[in-house]
Amino acid sequence: MSRFQPRIAFLLQRSQADASASSWASLSAVTTEIVARLREVYDARVDLLTPDEQPLELGHLRAEHDLYVLKAKTPLTLAVASAAAATGATVINTCEASSLTRDKLATTAVLAANGVPLPPSWATGRPALLRDLLNGRPLWLKPQRGSQGHGVQRLMSAAEMDAAECSAHDVYGLPVPVFAQQDVPSGGRDLKVFVVGERMWAITRPFPARTLEDKLGAPCRVPPLIREAAVACGRALGLELYGVDFLVAGDEFFAVDVNALPGYKGVPEAPAAIADYVYERASR
């Protein structure tokens, strides 16, 4: 009996570092390994799609693959994935889970409601209202839909708050919400937990990570309570492939970020595990 040959699409975004590069040239090393294993080991038909780089005829927007891997989360890739899901395709992570996880305000509220340990967190449309929250302890200001540390600011005083670039408006002139978290002890290091289905790995690395060595971090064990918290994050947000960043100080720990389908840097086993998981999901 011949093996099932699923047709799998990766929804990608062209690398902003090289706008002239093709989707092939801008693939990360991890994604390259995943695609190669799917093709070579499972004989899967894999297409690399960059919806933002072509005009799409909306009347013909429907599922043409058995499974879509939602790597990019631009409005257009989310729309393509939503259309595919509506016509019966499997999408991982789902559009709903990916969209929710992109919103730090909503994610924080959902995780708090599910008992995940978090730093004290606030949201406001008026940054000046955060001044009284400093109270001798720094605040971290983060863009509502930021990623990879872009736009994160650590503020120590009311003067820094007043000078911070945290006032912005959307296309309708409405204030963009400001998301703030209280500084918690960490020793200057993140514990990054990566999950593929039931499998889990962790690395510890400095924050901010400035060099490739920093980004790869050092492998470490996942303490049982942090494992439980990471599983709770995935369950609450509906994620299958994801990462959770924790800050740890003694017996205390706090989840400070969740990412749908992160880069899995520093986890050599991840590409094969993701490819195996994707094939299994496409074969159901």
Secondary structure, DSSP 8 states (H G I E B T S, - for coil): ------EEEEE----TT-TT--TTTT--HHHHHHHHHHHHTT--EEEEE-GGGS---GGG----SSEEEE----HHHHHHHHHHHHTT-EEES-HHHHHHHH-HHHHHHHHHHTT-----EEEES-GGGGGGG-TTS-EEEE-TT--TTTT-EEE-SHHHHHHSS---B-TTS-B--EEEEE----TTEEEEEEEETTEEEEEEEESS--SHHHHH-EEE---HHHHHHHHHHHHHHT-SEEEEEEEEETTEEEEEEEEES---TT-TTHHHHHHHHHHHHHH-
